[in-house]
Amino acid sequence: MLSKTKFAPAVDRTVGAQTSTGAVMEAIRLKQATRALAPGEKLPSIRGLAANMQVSPSTVIEAYDRLAAEGLIHARAGSGFYVSGAVPSRALLEAEPPRDRAIDPLWVSRQSLDARPEMLKPGCGWLPADWMPNAALRRAIRRLARADDAVLTDYGGTRGSPALRHILVRQFAQGGIEAGVDQVLLTASGTQAIDLVCRLLLHPGDTVLVDDPCYFNFQALLATHRVRVVGVPYTPTGPDLSLFAEALSAHHPRLYVTNSALHNPTGATLSPQTAHRLLTMAAAHDLTIVEDTSSPISSPSPPRVWPPSTAFSA
Ligand SMILES: Cc1ncc(COP(=O)(O)O)c(C=O)c1O
């Protein structure tokens, strides 16, 4: 895979006594840490990067050699330089000191939805259109167009299509979740599902834990329920467990709303060890965990609510 990553001129990056070689190395390290350069990806050619960053080819050669000595990249004879296998996760807690900051989730939402196509949309949470199962979607829409009139225009049942719920229950069973077809409720979107869970379980003034950072819409949605939102710093393996335990004792939260696979916006995934500790703490504090999994493509696991009996008992 050849990198299409763009690099700014080194002059924009040289700070104080930093050399051009240091600026090139730093630019590549940053792209790796933020996953703009993936393991196995081919780095730009020496001449290409030199032109982009407005440095001499010998500066790029030296930067590549030093990064190779650090094990971050490697050369393949006659082919060029490639990003090496394991890229250390960004230590989120060390990225910057924690700050109290005002968040306007609707501003973030507008930025994502109204941005020009060439703008990157970190945190928007949806996958690029060409990663989606477009051919399967087209087939399904064509089949639907041929369905009976009632399927096209009538109201369905209150829980949604029984056929789809049967399929989901089979998938849940493969993931170890035993749920009956009548315990599954289909909604128009993930956001609507979380909103319904909040209506069922929350009262104004309750406290809800979220990850810090978290998917921006959680904040907007919880604000409409007039609850207190407490953020727990997120690490590469899930929420910081000691701060989570402190938040449980200090705030007695009712819910913890999270998305554990391909966490938005960090891209981290909850480790089984952290998940186990979280479940143990949740059980001890009567905390319900709402897990939001936004895309079956990004993760095969279905959205889950612990304990299931609470969430599905209405
Ligand atoms: C974590 C997360 N949950 C939910 C959503 C939105 O889901 P829906 O459009 O089904 O409401 C997103 C969106 O991108 C997301 O990143």
The ligand as an SDF file (V2000), in Angstrom:
LIG
                    3D

 16 16  0  0  0  0  0  0  0  0999 V2000
  -20.0830    5.6600   18.8130 C   0  0  0  0  0  0  0  0  0  0  0  0
  -21.2110    6.0580   17.9060 C   0  0  0  0  0  0  0  0  0  0  0  0
  -22.4780    5.7610   18.2520 N   0  0  0  0  0  0  0  0  0  0  0  0
  -23.5220    6.1140   17.4740 C   0  0  0  0  0  0  0  0  0  0  0  0
  -23.3280    6.7820   16.2760 C   0  0  0  0  0  0  0  0  0  0  0  0
  -24.5010    7.1980   15.4370 C   0  0  0  0  0  0  0  0  0  0  0  0
  -25.3060    6.1370   15.1860 O   0  0  0  0  0  0  0  0  0  0  0  0
  -26.7280    6.3940   14.5110 P   0  0  0  0  0  0  0  0  0  0  0  0
  -26.4900    7.1750   13.2500 O   0  0  0  0  0  0  0  0  0  0  0  0
  -27.2360    5.0080   14.2440 O   0  0  0  0  0  0  0  0  0  0  0  0
  -27.5490    7.1460   15.4890 O   0  0  0  0  0  0  0  0  0  0  0  0
  -22.0340    7.0960   15.8720 C   0  0  0  0  0  0  0  0  0  0  0  0
  -21.8330    7.8340   14.6230 C   0  0  0  0  0  0  0  0  0  0  0  0
  -21.2320    8.0600   13.9000 O   0  0  0  0  0  0  0  0  0  0  0  0
  -20.9540    6.7380   16.7080 C   0  0  0  0  0  0  0  0  0  0  0  0
  -19.6870    7.0390   16.3730 O   0  0  0  0  0  0  0  0  0  0  0  0
  1  2  1  0
  2  3  1  0
  2 15  2  0
  3  4  2  0
  4  5  1  0
  5  6  1  0
  5 12  2  0
  6  7  1  0
  7  8  1  0
  8  9  2  0
  8 10  1  0
  8 11  1  0
 12 13  1  0
 12 15  1  0
 13 14  2  0
 15 16  1  0
M  END
$$$$
